[in-house]
Amino acid sequence: MDKEGASFGEQLLDASRRNNIDLLKMVFEGLGGDPERISELINESRDPLGDTALHLCCRYGSWEVLDEILDQDGIEIDPQNTKELDTPLHVTVRYAHDEPEHGTFIARNLVEVGADPRIKNMNGDKPVDLIHGDDLDELIDLLQGAELAADNDRVDDGEEGEIIEDDGEDVDDED
C-alpha cells in the first residue's frame, strides 16, 4: 500500500460517509476478500470522534454501504463512539429527525440484525429517548417493540430466576 494514499480504514470511513459502494468493494478486494480481515477493519476503524463505519452510514443515511457492511460476518453491531457513547441506533434516531422514513427503514434493518435498543449513551438515553416530533411514531413503535422482544429473550434465556417466586410462594406449587 502506498504510504501517501489513504489507508483501508480511511477509505472504509470515506465510503461510509459518501455511500460509495464502489470504494467499499475496492477496500474489501484490497483485503483479499478475507472475512476476518474485513470484519476486523470494520470493527476497529474509527474517525477522530470515535465513529465507526456503522455510525457514519447511519449519520448520513448511507444505506447501500451499510447493507454491505451488515452482510459481513463477525462485525460488532452495537459499538459505542467515544464522544457521546452513542451506538449506530442512537445515530440513526438523530438522522430520522430529518429523514423519518429512511431513518426508520435503517433502524428496522439494524434491529433485525441484532442491534440492542436498550443500550444507553453517556447521558443515560436509549435510542427511543432521543425521539421528538410527531413524524416518528413508527420509529417509536419499532424501538419499543424491539426493547420488549429483547427483554423477553432475556427471560427465555433463563434469566427469569427472580420472577419464579411471587408473594413468597413458588409458582410451581400452584399447578
Backbone bond lengths (Angstrom), bond angles and torsions (degrees), N, CA, C in turn:
res aa  C-N    CA-C-N  psi(-1)  N-CA   C-N-CA  omega(-1)  CA-C   N-CA-C  phi
1 M - - - 1.455 - - 1.524 108.72 -
2 D 1.304 117.02 138.08 1.456 123.88 179.76 1.520 109.87 -67.80
3 K 1.345 117.37 129.40 1.458 121.33 -177.11 1.521 112.13 -67.77
4 E 1.326 117.61 -21.57 1.464 120.19 -179.04 1.526 112.61 -89.37
5 G 1.319 117.06 -16.97 1.463 120.72 -179.93 1.518 111.43 -84.15
6 A 1.304 114.42 171.42 1.462 120.36 179.42 1.528 110.14 -71.69
7 S 1.320 115.67 143.00 1.460 120.74 176.92 1.531 109.32 -70.92
8 F 1.323 115.18 167.02 1.465 118.62 176.86 1.531 110.57 -59.79
9 G 1.324 116.74 -38.23 1.467 119.98 178.71 1.518 111.86 -63.05
10 E 1.320 116.59 -44.24 1.470 120.53 178.30 1.527 110.97 -63.81
11 Q 1.323 115.94 -39.18 1.469 119.64 178.50 1.523 111.19 -67.14
12 L 1.328 116.52 -39.49 1.470 120.97 177.08 1.523 110.39 -59.95
13 L 1.319 116.55 -46.98 1.459 120.33 -179.10 1.522 111.35 -65.78
14 D 1.323 117.51 -37.88 1.461 121.02 177.44 1.528 110.70 -65.64
15 A 1.320 116.58 -43.11 1.472 120.38 177.64 1.531 110.22 -60.04
16 S 1.330 116.29 -37.28 1.467 121.42 -179.45 1.518 111.80 -69.30
17 R 1.313 117.04 -38.50 1.475 121.23 178.18 1.521 111.70 -66.46
18 R 1.329 115.57 -40.67 1.468 120.67 -170.54 1.535 113.68 -103.35
19 N 1.333 116.99 5.99 1.460 121.49 -178.26 1.528 110.94 53.97
20 N 1.329 115.75 43.92 1.456 122.45 -176.45 1.528 109.33 -96.97
21 I 1.311 115.76 89.98 1.462 121.84 -176.85 1.526 111.50 -66.29
22 D 1.337 117.62 -33.03 1.466 120.20 178.97 1.531 110.88 -64.72
23 L 1.322 117.05 -43.15 1.454 120.91 177.74 1.528 110.33 -64.37
24 L 1.314 117.19 -40.92 1.458 120.80 178.66 1.530 110.27 -59.94
25 K 1.320 116.63 -45.30 1.470 120.17 -179.98 1.525 111.23 -64.76
26 M 1.327 117.48 -35.34 1.462 120.89 176.91 1.535 109.87 -64.44
27 V 1.314 116.90 -40.03 1.468 120.58 177.78 1.525 109.74 -62.73
28 F 1.313 117.11 -47.22 1.457 120.93 -179.91 1.530 110.69 -61.44
29 E 1.341 116.79 -40.79 1.463 120.62 177.01 1.527 110.80 -65.24
30 G 1.328 116.83 -37.98 1.461 121.28 178.31 1.521 112.43 -63.30
31 L 1.316 116.17 -23.47 1.465 121.64 176.48 1.525 110.95 -92.58
32 G 1.329 115.73 11.28 1.455 121.07 178.50 1.514 113.69 69.96
33 G 1.332 116.52 16.71 1.460 119.84 -178.87 1.522 113.04 67.64
34 D 1.333 117.79 12.97 1.460 123.27 -178.01 1.534 109.82 -70.83
35 P 1.334 117.73 113.09 1.470 120.81 -176.71 1.527 113.82 -56.68
36 E 1.335 117.78 -37.80 1.463 120.17 179.92 1.520 111.28 -67.16
37 R 1.320 116.87 -43.82 1.464 120.03 179.64 1.523 110.65 -66.63
38 I 1.332 116.52 -37.82 1.469 120.87 179.48 1.524 110.34 -65.05
39 S 1.332 117.55 -48.58 1.468 119.65 -178.96 1.531 110.63 -65.65
40 E 1.319 117.74 -37.13 1.462 120.38 177.50 1.532 110.47 -63.35
41 L 1.327 117.02 -42.70 1.463 120.66 178.25 1.526 110.95 -62.50
42 I 1.327 116.70 -45.01 1.467 121.17 -179.82 1.526 110.31 -62.76
43 N 1.319 117.16 -44.16 1.467 121.34 -176.30 1.521 113.17 -72.51
44 E 1.322 117.82 -29.98 1.467 120.38 -172.78 1.525 114.88 -101.53
45 S 1.317 118.86 -19.64 1.473 120.50 -177.65 1.517 110.18 -75.23
46 R 1.328 115.01 128.97 1.467 120.90 -179.65 1.521 109.65 -141.28
47 D 1.329 115.12 146.86 1.461 119.68 174.84 1.529 108.83 -83.39
48 P 1.329 118.87 179.75 1.470 120.11 -177.67 1.534 114.89 -59.92
49 L 1.326 118.05 -21.57 1.469 121.07 178.19 1.533 112.15 -91.49
50 G 1.319 115.71 1.91 1.458 119.85 179.20 1.512 114.00 84.91
51 D 1.328 116.81 13.23 1.459 120.32 177.84 1.521 110.27 -81.00
52 T 1.320 115.41 138.27 1.460 121.78 174.54 1.526 109.06 -89.81
53 A 1.328 115.34 176.57 1.464 120.20 175.74 1.531 110.58 -58.27
54 L 1.329 117.14 -37.08 1.471 120.23 178.63 1.521 111.02 -62.90
55 H 1.332 116.94 -44.74 1.466 120.60 177.87 1.531 110.66 -58.11
56 L 1.325 115.86 -46.11 1.468 119.76 -176.46 1.525 111.67 -66.54
57 C 1.322 117.24 -41.10 1.467 120.28 176.52 1.528 110.34 -58.52
58 C 1.314 115.91 -42.73 1.470 120.78 -178.56 1.526 111.52 -71.14
59 R 1.318 118.05 -35.46 1.464 121.51 179.72 1.535 111.23 -67.28
60 Y 1.326 116.53 -37.39 1.463 120.79 -174.45 1.529 113.32 -105.04
61 G 1.324 117.30 2.82 1.465 120.34 179.05 1.514 113.26 68.78
62 S 1.320 117.32 31.02 1.472 122.74 -176.30 1.522 110.72 -81.36
63 W 1.324 115.39 75.53 1.454 120.46 -172.47 1.519 113.73 -64.99
64 E 1.330 119.75 -43.76 1.463 121.04 -175.27 1.528 110.88 -61.45
65 V 1.330 116.70 -44.34 1.460 120.48 178.58 1.525 109.89 -68.21
66 L 1.320 117.40 -43.72 1.466 120.73 179.01 1.521 110.76 -58.53
67 D 1.309 117.30 -44.27 1.459 121.66 -179.83 1.525 110.69 -59.54
68 E 1.308 117.00 -43.25 1.470 121.48 178.89 1.533 110.39 -65.40
69 I 1.320 116.90 -41.28 1.463 120.48 179.21 1.529 110.41 -64.92
70 L 1.329 116.85 -42.87 1.464 120.44 -179.34 1.525 112.57 -64.34
71 D 1.330 116.92 -21.16 1.463 121.14 177.94 1.526 112.97 -77.50
72 Q 1.324 117.57 -9.99 1.467 120.91 -177.45 1.520 110.40 -81.88
73 D 1.315 115.92 142.18 1.466 121.30 177.07 1.515 110.10 -77.92
74 G 1.320 116.15 146.48 1.451 121.60 171.54 1.513 116.31 80.12
75 I 1.336 117.44 14.16 1.461 117.47 179.35 1.530 110.35 -87.49
76 E 1.306 114.79 148.17 1.458 121.17 176.51 1.525 107.42 -83.73
77 I 1.319 116.88 118.83 1.463 121.78 -173.84 1.532 112.71 -84.91
78 D 1.324 117.94 -20.75 1.465 121.50 -176.61 1.530 113.96 -121.53
79 P 1.337 118.94 44.48 1.461 117.62 178.18 1.526 109.68 -67.47
80 Q 1.312 115.99 146.44 1.469 120.14 177.31 1.525 108.42 -105.74
81 N 1.340 115.57 135.35 1.462 118.33 178.91 1.521 109.44 -75.48
82 T 1.316 116.25 168.44 1.459 119.45 -174.88 1.521 113.32 -86.44
83 K 1.311 117.98 -19.39 1.469 120.03 -176.93 1.531 112.18 -76.64
84 E 1.318 117.34 -54.01 1.473 122.08 -175.53 1.527 113.39 -117.66
85 L 1.343 116.39 -3.10 1.463 122.37 -172.20 1.528 111.49 61.73
86 D 1.327 115.57 30.36 1.461 121.01 176.55 1.524 110.29 -77.81
87 T 1.325 115.33 143.85 1.461 121.48 169.93 1.530 107.47 -90.44
88 P 1.326 117.77 169.84 1.465 118.80 173.97 1.535 112.94 -56.50
89 L 1.319 117.51 -31.07 1.467 120.11 178.54 1.529 111.21 -67.60
90 H 1.313 118.45 -38.10 1.471 121.15 173.80 1.534 110.06 -59.93
91 V 1.326 115.39 -46.65 1.462 120.67 -178.16 1.531 110.10 -62.99
92 T 1.320 116.83 -38.77 1.464 121.40 179.28 1.524 111.18 -62.52
93 V 1.322 117.38 -40.67 1.469 120.88 178.63 1.526 109.95 -61.26
94 R 1.317 116.60 -42.54 1.477 119.24 178.00 1.529 110.89 -63.41
95 Y 1.325 116.29 -40.89 1.468 120.99 176.99 1.530 110.53 -61.80
96 A 1.321 116.29 -38.28 1.468 121.63 -176.54 1.523 112.78 -64.28
97 H 1.327 118.51 -21.38 1.459 119.65 177.13 1.526 111.17 -62.74
98 D 1.326 117.13 -33.85 1.466 121.11 177.49 1.521 112.65 -92.43
99 E 1.318 116.76 -28.63 1.468 122.69 -177.82 1.526 109.59 -131.93
100 P 1.338 117.41 75.30 1.473 120.42 -172.53 1.532 114.98 -56.12
101 E 1.314 117.38 -47.89 1.468 119.34 -176.53 1.518 111.80 -67.96
102 H 1.325 116.85 -47.81 1.460 120.87 -178.20 1.529 110.48 -67.58
103 G 1.323 116.97 -40.03 1.461 120.22 177.78 1.518 112.15 -62.98
104 T 1.316 116.79 -41.29 1.462 120.80 177.82 1.523 110.48 -65.26
105 F 1.330 116.89 -39.43 1.468 122.34 176.82 1.536 109.88 -59.78
106 I 1.320 116.90 -47.54 1.463 120.63 -179.67 1.529 109.85 -64.31
107 A 1.321 117.53 -44.39 1.465 120.87 179.17 1.527 110.91 -59.84
108 R 1.319 116.63 -42.21 1.471 120.65 179.10 1.532 110.02 -58.79
109 N 1.321 116.24 -43.82 1.460 119.80 -179.73 1.530 111.92 -67.51
110 L 1.316 117.58 -38.22 1.466 120.15 176.67 1.523 111.06 -62.97
111 V 1.331 116.20 -43.83 1.463 120.60 179.37 1.531 110.05 -63.38
112 E 1.329 116.75 -40.56 1.467 120.43 -178.82 1.525 112.77 -63.35
113 V 1.337 117.28 -28.91 1.467 119.12 178.78 1.527 112.42 -95.05
114 G 1.340 116.97 6.18 1.449 119.95 171.06 1.514 117.70 111.04
115 A 1.326 118.95 9.64 1.467 119.89 177.20 1.526 109.20 -60.78
116 D 1.313 115.97 137.82 1.462 121.86 -176.23 1.528 110.35 -95.81
117 P 1.335 117.87 111.34 1.465 121.33 -178.57 1.527 113.89 -75.85
118 R 1.332 117.37 -0.72 1.469 120.73 -177.81 1.523 113.06 -93.99
119 I 1.325 117.90 -7.06 1.463 121.03 -177.89 1.526 109.51 -70.91
120 K 1.327 114.79 133.67 1.468 120.47 -179.56 1.528 110.24 -101.51
121 N 1.332 115.43 146.03 1.461 120.72 176.51 1.527 109.57 -86.83
122 M 1.325 116.93 -170.81 1.466 120.05 -176.17 1.529 113.28 -64.04
123 N 1.319 117.66 -21.10 1.466 121.49 177.88 1.524 112.23 -90.45
124 G 1.328 116.33 2.71 1.461 120.24 -179.23 1.516 113.44 80.77
125 D 1.348 116.69 15.35 1.466 120.91 -178.44 1.519 111.72 -96.67
126 K 1.325 115.72 131.86 1.454 121.56 167.61 1.526 106.06 -81.87
127 P 1.330 118.24 163.74 1.466 118.88 179.50 1.525 113.58 -52.57
128 V 1.312 119.33 -41.95 1.466 121.95 -178.32 1.525 111.52 -62.71
129 D 1.333 116.75 -28.11 1.468 120.52 -179.77 1.526 112.48 -69.49
130 L 1.317 117.61 -16.13 1.465 121.94 -178.23 1.526 112.68 -88.39
131 I 1.325 117.23 -4.10 1.462 120.55 -175.23 1.520 110.47 -83.68
132 H 1.321 114.14 131.58 1.466 121.10 171.03 1.520 107.29 -142.14
133 G 1.301 115.85 145.58 1.461 120.51 -178.72 1.511 112.16 110.88
134 D 1.321 114.34 158.16 1.459 121.05 -175.89 1.523 113.82 -86.20
135 D 1.330 118.01 -14.05 1.459 120.92 -175.45 1.522 112.87 -79.87
136 L 1.316 118.10 -1.80 1.457 120.27 -170.75 1.527 114.00 -116.81
137 D 1.333 117.15 25.46 1.462 120.20 179.22 1.523 111.70 -59.44
138 E 1.325 117.36 -39.33 1.466 120.86 179.67 1.532 110.57 -64.05
139 L 1.326 116.98 -39.22 1.458 121.32 178.36 1.530 110.63 -67.17
140 I 1.312 117.23 -40.72 1.471 120.90 176.41 1.524 109.78 -59.63
141 D 1.330 116.97 -48.16 1.466 120.94 179.41 1.524 110.96 -59.54
142 L 1.327 116.30 -43.06 1.464 121.23 179.92 1.530 110.82 -60.07
143 L 1.323 117.09 -49.76 1.463 120.87 -176.36 1.526 112.01 -69.51
144 Q 1.326 116.97 -39.52 1.464 119.36 177.78 1.532 110.62 -65.86
145 G 1.323 116.73 -40.25 1.460 120.60 176.87 1.521 111.92 -64.13
146 A 1.330 116.23 -39.15 1.465 120.33 178.69 1.530 111.14 -67.61
147 E 1.328 116.94 -36.97 1.473 120.30 176.36 1.519 109.95 -63.39
148 L 1.323 116.32 -45.72 1.457 120.92 179.81 1.529 110.52 -61.41
149 A 1.329 116.82 -44.63 1.467 120.90 178.91 1.526 111.02 -62.81
150 A 1.327 117.51 -40.95 1.464 121.15 179.19 1.525 110.65 -65.25
151 D 1.330 116.70 -40.53 1.464 120.05 177.44 1.524 111.07 -65.32
152 N 1.333 117.19 -39.59 1.463 121.20 178.21 1.519 110.78 -66.66
153 D 1.329 117.97 -37.89 1.462 121.27 177.17 1.517 110.33 -62.31
154 R 1.324 116.85 -38.80 1.457 120.92 179.96 1.531 109.46 -63.65
155 V 1.314 117.51 -41.06 1.460 121.10 178.07 1.524 109.90 -66.77
156 D 1.329 116.87 -42.35 1.464 121.22 179.42 1.526 111.91 -64.12
157 D 1.323 117.57 -26.28 1.463 121.45 -179.73 1.521 112.71 -83.44
158 G 1.327 117.88 9.85 1.444 121.29 174.20 1.512 115.41 97.81
159 E 1.286 118.37 9.53 1.454 120.45 178.75 1.526 110.91 -90.17
160 E 1.330 116.16 28.19 1.446 119.97 -177.10 1.522 112.32 -99.15
161 G 1.307 118.32 11.51 1.456 121.85 -177.64 1.521 113.32 -52.80
162 E 1.295 117.59 -36.31 1.456 120.44 -178.92 1.528 111.92 -75.99
163 I 1.312 117.93 -15.29 1.459 121.76 -175.81 1.537 110.70 -93.28
164 I 1.311 118.08 -16.37 1.463 121.55 -173.44 1.521 111.94 -61.88
165 E 1.322 116.80 -39.93 1.459 118.61 -179.21 1.517 110.42 -97.34
166 D 1.332 114.93 138.30 1.457 120.81 179.11 1.517 107.37 -134.04
167 D 1.311 118.16 127.50 1.463 122.98 -179.20 1.526 111.79 56.18
168 G 1.330 116.49 30.86 1.446 120.97 176.95 1.512 114.57 80.07
169 E 1.309 119.04 -2.65 1.454 121.55 -179.92 1.512 110.10 -104.98
170 D 1.321 116.43 142.16 1.465 121.44 177.21 1.518 108.87 -73.89
171 V 1.323 116.59 127.68 1.467 121.94 -178.09 1.526 110.89 -60.39
172 D 1.337 117.99 -32.57 1.464 120.95 -178.26 1.531 111.45 -63.84
173 D 1.353 118.23 -27.27 1.455 121.06 179.87 1.513 113.09 -68.71
174 E 1.333 117.06 -16.79 1.459 120.37 -176.20 1.514 113.17 -88.20
175 D 1.351 118.31 -5.51 1.475 121.14 -177.44 1.450 110.95 -69.43
